[in-house]
């Protein structure tokens, strides 16, 4: 159940973030200097969406931790001839390797 909530929340976040990114891009695109506008303008709207992204990242880490047993489904130490998760498969389970990979990514 928690995993399905996670997927729904991620879908909503990705949809909102995509629309927000396109609207910010479009508003800068028609400026006299669009590149400077995109790089130098960081007003309340951009700050709001930046902190929304930070909140999403923190929530995603917490949800990944809570559902970490799903992350390594189907992976074993022998997957890919033993090279799929190498060298981390020597000291960690597949779920631990996937959680670390998701966190670093």
N, C-alpha and C positions, 0 to 999 in steps of 0.2 A: 504494500500500500504506500509506504514512504517513497519507494522508487517511482511509482506512477505520479505521485505529487511532484517529485523532483523533475520528471520529464515534462509535466504540464507547466511548471514554473519556468523551466528553461525555455520552453516554446514561447511563452508569453514574453519573457525577457528578450529573447532573440528577435522576436517580431517588433517589439517597441524600440529596441536598440537599432534595428535596421531602418525603421521609419525615421527615427530621430537623426541617425547618421546621414541619411539621404536628404533630409530637410535642411540640416546644417550645411551639408555640401552644396546643395542647390542654392541656398541663400548666399553663399560665398562665391559661387561660380559666376554669377552675374555682376559681381563687383568689378571696379576698374582694375584692381590687382588681386585676382582670386587667390593666388598662392599666398600672398602676404596675409590676406584675410583669413585663410584657413590656418596658417601657422601662428598668427599673432593675436587673433581674437579669442579670448577665453573669458567670456562673460558668465552671468548667472545660469544661462541655459546649459552651456558646456560644463560648468561646475556641477550642476544637478545631474547630468548624465554621466559624468565622471564618477561621482559618488554612488550613483546607481550601479555602475560597473563594479566598483569596489565592493559594494554590498552583495552583488551577485557572486563575485569571486569568493568571498568569505562564506556565503551560504552554500555555494557549490562544494567547497572543501569540506564543510561540515556534513553535507548530504552524502558526499562520496565516502566519508569516514563511516557514516551510519549504514551505508549499503555496500561496504567494501567486499563483502562475500560474493556479490554479483559481478564484481569487476574482472575476476579471473576465470569466469565460466568457460570451460572448454579448453583452457590452457593447462598443459602439464609440463614437467621438466623435459619431456621428450618431444615437445612440439617443435616442428621445423628441424627435426634431426638433432634436437638438443640445443639449437642455436637461436631459437626465437626469443628467448629471454636471457640469453647468456650475456654476461657472467653473473647477473643478479640471481639467476635460478639456482646457483650453488649455495646461496645463504638465505634466500627468501622464498616464500610461497608465491604462486602466480598472482594471487589477489594482492599481496603486498607489493609485488613488482608493478602491477597495473596502477595501484594507488599512488605509488611514488612517481610513476610516469605521468599520471594525470596531474599531480601536484606540480611537478616541474614544468609541465607543458603549460 
